[in-house]
């Protein structure tokens, strides 16, 4: 079955479905599209640089730069051309674990490297990095959004080594320096626990190709324990496979629309429907500004079907879909191809999903989730609302 990606970042574990295509001549992508004057100007610019630039010019970098420039000209932070080495970096993220600090990053509208979320329990999470923070320097070097791949390379490293990160905090607009120790980041996409004798809690950290199966296993376990209501925690979930999110939505929702997507011509390219089987339990979804992409598909579907109460903060607001293609020589392309809509036909791109109950976390909170029940005001509000529903 074809997998649909809702890409958020290149800084974390991603599992890709690679679609290939072929172009026969190295320069045909340019020669077939440039006019005579444009081709002459391109060649003149290239030769002028080679002759006058202070340092020696790498011919191969010219071609790679042209390819990157074509995609960069779109002005889309989610579309990018990857060299062979960069594609390999992407593939490396398909492993079950990696060594890093546990932050999900994306190029921001201001071309700053922006934190989408910090993995729960990771060094970044424990240090207090949160969605909206801007990465300014890594090990004393300046990085911008269009240098995300290089920034990720700088952050990654051997276990127990340290990385210096300068951050512009979103809440205070002040620069803060962090020294984070790289640790093995194991990505368990689903966690669960029975709370308050009859409330089930399921947290989803991201949507991989096995997340829907994991979710079913955790839900079945909780149902056998006699839960009467369910809290679904999507905070800090940057997205992933669209199919995983819609499969979970299908298991929770009655018959109806889960999500639709349209291309630039306005043509409907996705129309995902749920069957008539549904979870007959009251639900509350907890989300924050780190809930993005596929998380927003699931939350939006549950909200529009009035199947769950949404608690927390407005979500990230990434309502576009990307595909990944690889070329014969190992390089590749990630490209935005469609915009998705909630069941009520609402586009959330750059706007996010508003919760039914707005509640922010206390200042200086050390963490969220099961390990921080005493101070996690959002989760406690979800418990309170669910108790009234049961």
Helices and strands as residue ranges (DSSP letters): E 5-6, E 18-20, H 28-31, H 36-52, H 59-72, E 80-82, H 84-92, E 97-100, E 103-107, E 113-118, H 123-127, E 134-138, E 141-142, G 145-147, H 148-155, E 162-168, E 175-181, E 183-186, E 190-195, E 199-204, H 211-224, E 229-233, E 240-241, H 242-252, E 256-262, E 268-274, E 282-287, H 294-304, E 308-312, E 320-326, E 332-341, E 357-358, G 370-372, H 377-389
